């Protein structure tokens, strides 16, 4: 999950599952994560990857 998230930058499944399961992930940047994950979490990852 870590390598995929770092490679893609914003993995839909990795990001949503990791940041939701691991509180420390969204703690450092709670406003940056949800803000970016709200829009690109569906179509952007496909294009980025």
PQR file with spaces between the fields and no chain letter, atoms N, CA, C, O and H, PARSE charges and radii, in Angstrom:
ATOM       1  N    UNK     1       0.838   -1.200    0.000 -0.4000 1.5000
ATOM       2  CA   UNK     1       0.000    0.000    0.000 -0.0000 2.0000
ATOM       3  C    UNK     1       0.872    1.249    0.000  0.5500 1.7000
ATOM       4  O    UNK     1       0.536    2.249   -0.634 -0.5500 1.4000
ATOM       5  N    UNK     2       1.968    1.187    0.699 -0.4000 1.5000
ATOM       6  CA   UNK     2       2.848    2.362    0.764 -0.0000 2.0000
ATOM       7  C    UNK     2       3.491    2.662   -0.581  0.5500 1.7000
ATOM       8  O    UNK     2       3.454    3.804   -1.040 -0.5500 1.4000
ATOM       9  H    UNK     2       2.241    0.375    1.214  0.4000 1.0000
ATOM      10  N    UNK     3       4.088    1.641   -1.230 -0.4000 1.5000
ATOM      11  CA   UNK     3       4.736    1.884   -2.535 -0.0000 2.0000
ATOM      12  C    UNK     3       3.759    2.377   -3.586  0.5500 1.7000
ATOM      13  O    UNK     3       4.089    3.256   -4.383 -0.5500 1.4000
ATOM      14  H    UNK     3       4.117    0.714   -0.858  0.4000 1.0000
ATOM      15  N    UNK     4       2.575    1.823   -3.592 -0.4000 1.5000
ATOM      16  CA   UNK     4       1.580    2.230   -4.602 -0.0000 2.0000
ATOM      17  C    UNK     4       1.152    3.667   -4.379  0.5500 1.7000
ATOM      18  O    UNK     4       1.004    4.437   -5.328 -0.5500 1.4000
ATOM      19  H    UNK     4       2.307    1.109   -2.945  0.4000 1.0000
ATOM      20  N    UNK     5       0.956    4.022   -3.121 -0.4000 1.5000
ATOM      21  CA   UNK     5       0.505    5.377   -2.792 -0.0000 2.0000
ATOM      22  C    UNK     5       1.582    6.384   -3.177  0.5500 1.7000
ATOM      23  O    UNK     5       1.276    7.460   -3.692 -0.5500 1.4000
ATOM      24  H    UNK     5       1.076    3.396   -2.350  0.4000 1.0000
ATOM      25  N    UNK     6       2.846    6.033   -2.926 -0.4000 1.5000
ATOM      26  CA   UNK     6       3.945    6.949   -3.229 -0.0000 2.0000
ATOM      27  C    UNK     6       4.138    7.050   -4.742  0.5500 1.7000
ATOM      28  O    UNK     6       4.437    8.125   -5.263 -0.5500 1.4000
ATOM      29  H    UNK     6       3.094    5.159   -2.508  0.4000 1.0000
ATOM      30  N    UNK     7       3.969    5.941   -5.438 -0.4000 1.5000
ATOM      31  CA   UNK     7       4.171    5.940   -6.886 -0.0000 2.0000
ATOM      32  C    UNK     7       3.071    6.719   -7.591  0.5500 1.7000
ATOM      33  O    UNK     7       3.345    7.593   -8.413 -0.5500 1.4000
ATOM      34  H    UNK     7       3.727    5.068   -5.015  0.4000 1.0000
ATOM      35  N    UNK     8       1.849    6.402   -7.270 -0.4000 1.5000
ATOM      36  CA   UNK     8       0.712    7.059   -7.919 -0.0000 2.0000
ATOM      37  C    UNK     8       0.517    8.460   -7.371  0.5500 1.7000
ATOM      38  O    UNK     8      -0.031    9.327   -8.053 -0.5500 1.4000
ATOM      39  H    UNK     8       1.626    5.692   -6.602  0.4000 1.0000
ATOM      40  N    UNK     9       0.960    8.686   -6.149 -0.4000 1.5000
ATOM      41  CA   UNK     9       0.772   10.006   -5.559 -0.0000 2.0000
ATOM      42  C    UNK     9      -0.544   10.057   -4.809  0.5500 1.7000
ATOM      43  O    UNK     9      -0.613   10.598   -3.705 -0.5500 1.4000
ATOM      44  H    UNK     9       1.405    7.983   -5.595  0.4000 1.0000
ATOM      45  N    UNK    10      -1.601    9.491   -5.407 -0.4000 1.5000
ATOM      46  CA   UNK    10      -2.920    9.499   -4.749 -0.0000 2.0000
ATOM      47  C    UNK    10      -3.688    8.240   -5.137  0.5500 1.7000
ATOM      48  O    UNK    10      -4.522    8.257   -6.042 -0.5500 1.4000
ATOM      49  H    UNK    10      -1.546    9.051   -6.303  0.4000 1.0000
ATOM      50  N    UNK    11      -3.392    7.158   -4.439 -0.4000 1.5000
ATOM      51  CA   UNK    11      -4.091    5.900   -4.747 -0.0000 2.0000
ATOM      52  C    UNK    11      -5.497    5.904   -4.181  0.5500 1.7000
ATOM      53  O    UNK    11      -5.688    6.169   -2.994 -0.5500 1.4000
ATOM      54  H    UNK    11      -2.715    7.144   -3.704  0.4000 1.0000
ATOM      55  N    UNK    12      -6.480    5.614   -5.013 -0.4000 1.5000
ATOM      56  CA   UNK    12      -7.879    5.653   -4.551 -0.0000 2.0000
ATOM      57  C    UNK    12      -8.078    4.671   -3.406  0.5500 1.7000
ATOM      58  O    UNK    12      -8.508    5.064   -2.321 -0.5500 1.4000
ATOM      59  H    UNK    12      -6.325    5.399   -5.978  0.4000 1.0000
ATOM      60  N    UNK    13      -7.777    3.422   -3.630 -0.4000 1.5000
ATOM      61  CA   UNK    13      -7.987    2.404   -2.600 -0.0000 2.0000
ATOM      62  C    UNK    13      -6.951    2.515   -1.493  0.5500 1.7000
ATOM      63  O    UNK    13      -7.283    2.412   -0.313 -0.5500 1.4000
ATOM      64  H    UNK    13      -7.428    3.103   -4.511  0.4000 1.0000
ATOM      65  N    UNK    14      -5.709    2.724   -1.869 -0.4000 1.5000
ATOM      66  CA   UNK    14      -4.630    2.812   -0.873 -0.0000 2.0000
ATOM      67  C    UNK    14      -4.815    4.035    0.005  0.5500 1.7000
ATOM      68  O    UNK    14      -4.733    3.947    1.231 -0.5500 1.4000
ATOM      69  H    UNK    14      -5.439    2.808   -2.828  0.4000 1.0000
ATOM      70  N    UNK    15      -5.063    5.164   -0.616 -0.4000 1.5000
ATOM      71  CA   UNK    15      -5.209    6.420    0.138 -0.0000 2.0000
ATOM      72  C    UNK    15      -6.416    6.354    1.056  0.5500 1.7000
ATOM      73  O    UNK    15      -6.309    6.597    2.258 -0.5500 1.4000
ATOM      74  H    UNK    15      -5.130    5.235   -1.611  0.4000 1.0000
ATOM      75  N    UNK    16      -7.559    6.026    0.484 -0.4000 1.5000
ATOM      76  CA   UNK    16      -8.789    5.997    1.280 -0.0000 2.0000
ATOM      77  C    UNK    16      -8.698    4.951    2.391  0.5500 1.7000
ATOM      78  O    UNK    16      -9.091    5.214    3.527 -0.5500 1.4000
ATOM      79  H    UNK    16      -7.645    5.829   -0.493  0.4000 1.0000
ATOM      80  N    UNK    17      -8.186    3.783    2.068 -0.4000 1.5000
ATOM      81  CA   UNK    17      -8.088    2.718    3.065 -0.0000 2.0000
ATOM      82  C    UNK    17      -6.997    2.987    4.091  0.5500 1.7000
ATOM      83  O    UNK    17      -7.179    2.737    5.282 -0.5500 1.4000
ATOM      84  H    UNK    17      -7.866    3.570    1.145  0.4000 1.0000
ATOM      85  N    UNK    18      -5.864    3.496    3.625 -0.4000 1.5000
ATOM      86  CA   UNK    18      -4.741    3.738    4.535 -0.0000 2.0000
ATOM      87  C    UNK    18      -5.020    4.903    5.458  0.5500 1.7000
ATOM      88  O    UNK    18      -4.853    4.791    6.673 -0.5500 1.4000
ATOM      89  H    UNK    18      -5.716    3.700    2.658  0.4000 1.0000
ATOM      90  N    UNK    19      -5.439    6.007    4.901 -0.4000 1.5000
ATOM      91  CA   UNK    19      -5.664    7.210    5.725 -0.0000 2.0000
ATOM      92  C    UNK    19      -6.850    7.005    6.662  0.5500 1.7000
ATOM      93  O    UNK    19      -6.943    7.655    7.703 -0.5500 1.4000
ATOM      94  H    UNK    19      -5.574    6.099    3.914  0.4000 1.0000
ATOM      95  N    UNK    20      -7.751    6.107    6.292 -0.4000 1.5000
ATOM      96  CA   UNK    20      -8.923    5.857    7.154 -0.0000 2.0000
ATOM      97  C    UNK    20      -8.546    4.858    8.244  0.5500 1.7000
ATOM      98  O    UNK    20      -8.984    4.991    9.387 -0.5500 1.4000
ATOM      99  H    UNK    20      -7.675    5.579    5.446  0.4000 1.0000
ATOM     100  N    UNK    21      -7.739    3.861    7.897 -0.4000 1.5000
ATOM     101  CA   UNK    21      -7.345    2.860    8.887 -0.0000 2.0000
ATOM     102  C    UNK    21      -6.268    3.414    9.818  0.5500 1.7000
ATOM     103  O    UNK    21      -6.274    3.150   11.020 -0.5500 1.4000
ATOM     104  H    UNK    21      -7.384    3.753    6.969  0.4000 1.0000
ATOM     105  N    UNK    22      -5.347    4.185    9.244 -0.4000 1.5000
ATOM     106  CA   UNK    22      -4.245    4.747   10.034 -0.0000 2.0000
ATOM     107  C    UNK    22      -4.500    6.218   10.333  0.5500 1.7000
ATOM     108  O    UNK    22      -4.380    7.059    9.442 -0.5500 1.4000
ATOM     109  H    UNK    22      -5.342    4.399    8.267  0.4000 1.0000
ATOM     110  N    UNK    23      -4.845    6.536   11.563 -0.4000 1.5000
ATOM     111  CA   UNK    23      -5.103    7.928   11.949 -0.0000 2.0000
ATOM     112  C    UNK    23      -3.897    8.834   11.725  0.5500 1.7000
ATOM     113  O    UNK    23      -4.080    9.978   11.309 -0.5500 1.4000
ATOM     114  H    UNK    23      -4.942    5.853   12.287  0.4000 1.0000
ATOM     115  N    UNK    24      -2.682    8.378   11.980 -0.4000 1.5000
ATOM     116  CA   UNK    24      -1.498    9.243   11.803 -0.0000 2.0000
ATOM     117  C    UNK    24      -1.359    9.753   10.378  0.5500 1.7000
ATOM     118  O    UNK    24      -0.719   10.779   10.146 -0.5500 1.4000
ATOM     119  H    UNK    24      -2.533    7.449   12.318  0.4000 1.0000
ATOM     120  N    UNK    25      -1.955    9.044    9.419 -0.4000 1.5000
ATOM     121  CA   UNK    25      -1.821    9.460    8.020 -0.0000 2.0000
ATOM     122  C    UNK    25      -2.530   10.783    7.759  0.5500 1.7000
ATOM     123  O    UNK    25      -2.002   11.654    7.068 -0.5500 1.4000
ATOM     124  H    UNK    25      -2.475    8.211    9.608  0.4000 1.0000
ATOM     125  N    UNK    26      -3.732   10.926    8.317 -0.4000 1.5000
ATOM     126  CA   UNK    26      -4.505   12.140    8.066 -0.0000 2.0000
ATOM     127  C    UNK    26      -4.280   13.171    9.165  0.5500 1.7000
ATOM     128  O    UNK    26      -4.806   14.281    9.087 -0.5500 1.4000
ATOM     129  H    UNK    26      -4.161   10.218    8.878  0.4000 1.0000
ATOM     130  N    UNK    27      -3.505   12.819   10.184 -0.4000 1.5000
ATOM     131  CA   UNK    27      -3.232   13.763   11.274 -0.0000 2.0000
ATOM     132  C    UNK    27      -2.315   14.903   10.818  0.5500 1.7000
ATOM     133  O    UNK    27      -2.623   16.071   11.054 -0.5500 1.4000
ATOM     134  H    UNK    27      -3.077   11.917   10.247  0.4000 1.0000
ATOM     135  N    UNK    28      -1.183   14.573   10.164 -0.4000 1.5000
ATOM     136  CA   UNK    28      -0.241   15.624    9.725 -0.0000 2.0000
ATOM     137  C    UNK    28      -0.899   16.633    8.791  0.5500 1.7000
ATOM     138  O    UNK    28      -0.568   17.818    8.823 -0.5500 1.4000
ATOM     139  H    UNK    28      -0.933   13.624    9.972  0.4000 1.0000
ATOM     140  N    UNK    29      -1.811   16.177    7.977 -0.4000 1.5000
ATOM     141  CA   UNK    29      -2.449   17.097    7.031 -0.0000 2.0000
ATOM     142  C    UNK    29      -3.906   16.702    6.836  0.5500 1.7000
ATOM     143  O    UNK    29      -4.272   16.160    5.793 -0.5500 1.4000
ATOM     144  H    UNK    29      -2.081   15.214    7.951  0.4000 1.0000
ATOM     145  N    UNK    30      -4.734   16.971    7.836 -0.4000 1.5000
ATOM     146  CA   UNK    30      -6.158   16.602    7.791 -0.0000 2.0000
ATOM     147  C    UNK    30      -6.935   17.408    6.759  0.5500 1.7000
ATOM     148  O    UNK    30      -7.907   16.913    6.187 -0.5500 1.4000
ATOM     149  H    UNK    30      -4.437   17.411    8.683  0.4000 1.0000
ATOM     150  N    UNK    31      -6.519   18.628    6.521 -0.4000 1.5000
ATOM     151  CA   UNK    31      -7.257   19.469    5.571 -0.0000 2.0000
ATOM     152  C    UNK    31      -6.742   19.262    4.144  0.5500 1.7000
ATOM     153  O    UNK    31      -7.463   19.504    3.176 -0.5500 1.4000
ATOM     154  H    UNK    31      -5.730   19.030    6.985  0.4000 1.0000
ATOM     155  N    UNK    32      -5.509   18.821    4.024 -0.4000 1.5000
ATOM     156  CA   UNK    32      -4.923   18.625    2.697 -0.0000 2.0000
ATOM     157  C    UNK    32      -5.387   17.287    2.108  0.5500 1.7000
ATOM     158  O    UNK    32      -5.687   17.194    0.917 -0.5500 1.4000
ATOM     159  H    UNK    32      -4.923   18.625    4.810  0.4000 1.0000
ATOM     160  N    UNK    33      -5.440   16.256    2.957 -0.4000 1.5000
ATOM     161  CA   UNK    33      -5.830   14.923    2.479 -0.0000 2.0000
ATOM     162  C    UNK    33      -7.277   14.895    1.976  0.5500 1.7000
ATOM     163  O    UNK    33      -7.502   14.635    0.794 -0.5500 1.4000
ATOM     164  H    UNK    33      -5.196   16.332    3.924  0.4000 1.0000
ATOM     165  N    UNK    34      -8.252   15.153    2.835 -0.4000 1.5000
ATOM     166  CA   UNK    34      -9.663   15.099    2.426 -0.0000 2.0000
ATOM     167  C    UNK    34      -9.954   16.044    1.269  0.5500 1.7000
ATOM     168  O    UNK    34     -10.776   15.744    0.404 -0.5500 1.4000
ATOM     169  H    UNK    34      -8.069   15.363    3.795  0.4000 1.0000
ATOM     170  N    UNK    35      -9.282   17.173    1.260 -0.4000 1.5000
ATOM     171  CA   UNK    35      -9.514   18.172    0.206 -0.0000 2.0000
ATOM     172  C    UNK    35      -9.117   17.598   -1.150  0.5500 1.7000
ATOM     173  O    UNK    35      -9.860   17.725   -2.123 -0.5500 1.4000
ATOM     174  H    UNK    35      -8.614   17.417    1.963  0.4000 1.0000
ATOM     175  N    UNK    36      -7.951   16.969   -1.214 -0.4000 1.5000
ATOM     176  CA   UNK    36      -7.473   16.432   -2.487 -0.0000 2.0000
ATOM     177  C    UNK    36      -8.137   15.086   -2.785  0.5500 1.7000
ATOM     178  O    UNK    36      -8.421   14.760   -3.938 -0.5500 1.4000
ATOM     179  H    UNK    36      -7.347   16.866   -0.424  0.4000 1.0000
ATOM     180  N    UNK    37      -8.375   14.326   -1.739 -0.4000 1.5000
ATOM     181  CA   UNK    37      -8.943   12.982   -1.916 -0.0000 2.0000
ATOM     182  C    UNK    37     -10.409   13.054   -2.318  0.5500 1.7000
ATOM     183  O    UNK    37     -10.962   12.072   -2.815 -0.5500 1.4000
ATOM     184  H    UNK    37      -8.145   14.591   -0.803  0.4000 1.0000
ATOM     185  N    UNK    38     -11.041   14.192   -2.110 -0.4000 1.5000
ATOM     186  CA   UNK    38     -12.467   14.289   -2.431 -0.0000 2.0000
ATOM     187  C    UNK    38     -12.699   14.284   -3.941  0.5500 1.7000
ATOM     188  O    UNK    38     -13.633   13.644   -4.425 -0.5500 1.4000
ATOM     189  H    UNK    38     -10.593   14.989   -1.706  0.4000 1.0000
ATOM     190  N    UNK    39     -11.859   14.990   -4.678 -0.4000 1.5000
ATOM     191  CA   UNK    39     -12.074   15.093   -6.123 -0.0000 2.0000
ATOM     192  C    UNK    39     -11.278   14.049   -6.913  0.5500 1.7000
ATOM     193  O    UNK    39     -11.870   13.256   -7.645 -0.5500 1.4000
ATOM     194  H    UNK    39     -11.101   15.510   -4.285  0.4000 1.0000
ATOM     195  N    UNK    40      -9.952   14.034   -6.781 -0.4000 1.5000
ATOM     196  CA   UNK    40      -9.126   13.138   -7.609 -0.0000 2.0000
ATOM     197  C    UNK    40      -9.205   11.685   -7.176  0.5500 1.7000
ATOM     198  O    UNK    40      -8.640   10.812   -7.836 -0.5500 1.4000
ATOM     199  H    UNK    40      -9.471   14.679   -6.186  0.4000 1.0000
ATOM     200  N    UNK    41      -9.889   11.415   -6.089 -0.4000 1.5000
ATOM     201  CA   UNK    41      -9.943   10.031   -5.573 -0.0000 2.0000
ATOM     202  C    UNK    41     -10.677    9.109   -6.538  0.5500 1.7000
ATOM     203  O    UNK    41     -10.620    7.889   -6.382 -0.5500 1.4000
ATOM     204  H    UNK    41     -10.348   12.123   -5.553  0.4000 1.0000
ATOM     205  N    UNK    42     -11.362    9.664   -7.526 -0.4000 1.5000
ATOM     206  CA   UNK    42     -12.136    8.776   -8.424 -0.0000 2.0000
ATOM     207  C    UNK    42     -11.546    8.739   -9.836  0.5500 1.7000
ATOM     208  O    UNK    42     -11.318    7.648  -10.359 -0.5500 1.4000
ATOM     209  H    UNK    42     -11.408   10.654   -7.652  0.4000 1.0000
ATOM     210  N    UNK    43     -11.297    9.862  -10.458 -0.4000 1.5000
ATOM     211  CA   UNK    43     -10.849    9.852  -11.866 -0.0000 2.0000
ATOM     212  C    UNK    43      -9.379   10.167  -12.013  0.5500 1.7000
ATOM     213  O    UNK    43      -8.730    9.642  -12.918 -0.5500 1.4000
ATOM     214  H    UNK    43     -11.483   10.748  -10.033  0.4000 1.0000
ATOM     215  N    UNK    44      -8.838   10.998  -11.165 -0.4000 1.5000
ATOM     216  CA   UNK    44      -7.443   11.417  -11.311 -0.0000 2.0000
ATOM     217  C    UNK    44      -6.469   10.243  -11.183  0.5500 1.7000
ATOM     218  O    UNK    44      -5.592   10.087  -12.033 -0.5500 1.4000
ATOM     219  H    UNK    44      -9.365   11.425  -10.430  0.4000 1.0000
ATOM     220  N    UNK    45      -6.602    9.411  -10.140 -0.4000 1.5000
ATOM     221  CA   UNK    45      -5.670    8.296   -9.953 -0.0000 2.0000
ATOM     222  C    UNK    45      -5.511    7.452  -11.212  0.5500 1.7000
ATOM     223  O    UNK    45      -4.408    7.007  -11.529 -0.5500 1.4000
ATOM     224  H    UNK    45      -7.315    9.537   -9.450  0.4000 1.0000
ATOM     225  N    UNK    46      -6.595    7.234  -11.919 -0.4000 1.5000
ATOM     226  CA   UNK    46      -6.545    6.409  -13.129 -0.0000 2.0000
ATOM     227  C    UNK    46      -5.634    7.061  -14.166  0.5500 1.7000
ATOM     228  O    UNK    46      -4.874    6.372  -14.846 -0.5500 1.4000
ATOM     229  H    UNK    46      -7.491    7.596  -11.661  0.4000 1.0000
ATOM     230  N    UNK    47      -5.709    8.374  -14.288 -0.4000 1.5000
ATOM     231  CA   UNK    47      -4.891    9.086  -15.273 -0.0000 2.0000
ATOM     232  C    UNK    47      -3.459    9.224  -14.794  0.5500 1.7000
ATOM     233  O    UNK    47      -2.521    9.108  -15.583 -0.5500 1.4000
ATOM     234  H    UNK    47      -6.327    8.934  -13.736  0.4000 1.0000
ATOM     235  N    UNK    48      -3.284    9.476  -13.487 -0.4000 1.5000
ATOM     236  CA   UNK    48      -1.943    9.652  -12.935 -0.0000 2.0000
ATOM     237  C    UNK    48      -1.152    8.363  -13.040  0.5500 1.7000
ATOM     238  O    UNK    48       0.012    8.373  -13.439 -0.5500 1.4000
ATOM     239  H    UNK    48      -4.046    9.570  -12.846  0.4000 1.0000
ATOM     240  N    UNK    49      -1.781    7.258  -12.685 -0.4000 1.5000
ATOM     241  CA   UNK    49      -1.080    5.975  -12.693 -0.0000 2.0000
ATOM     242  C    UNK    49      -0.858    5.557  -14.142  0.5500 1.7000
ATOM     243  O    UNK    49      -0.281    4.500  -14.398 -0.5500 1.4000
ATOM     244  H    UNK    49      -2.727    7.251  -12.360  0.4000 1.0000
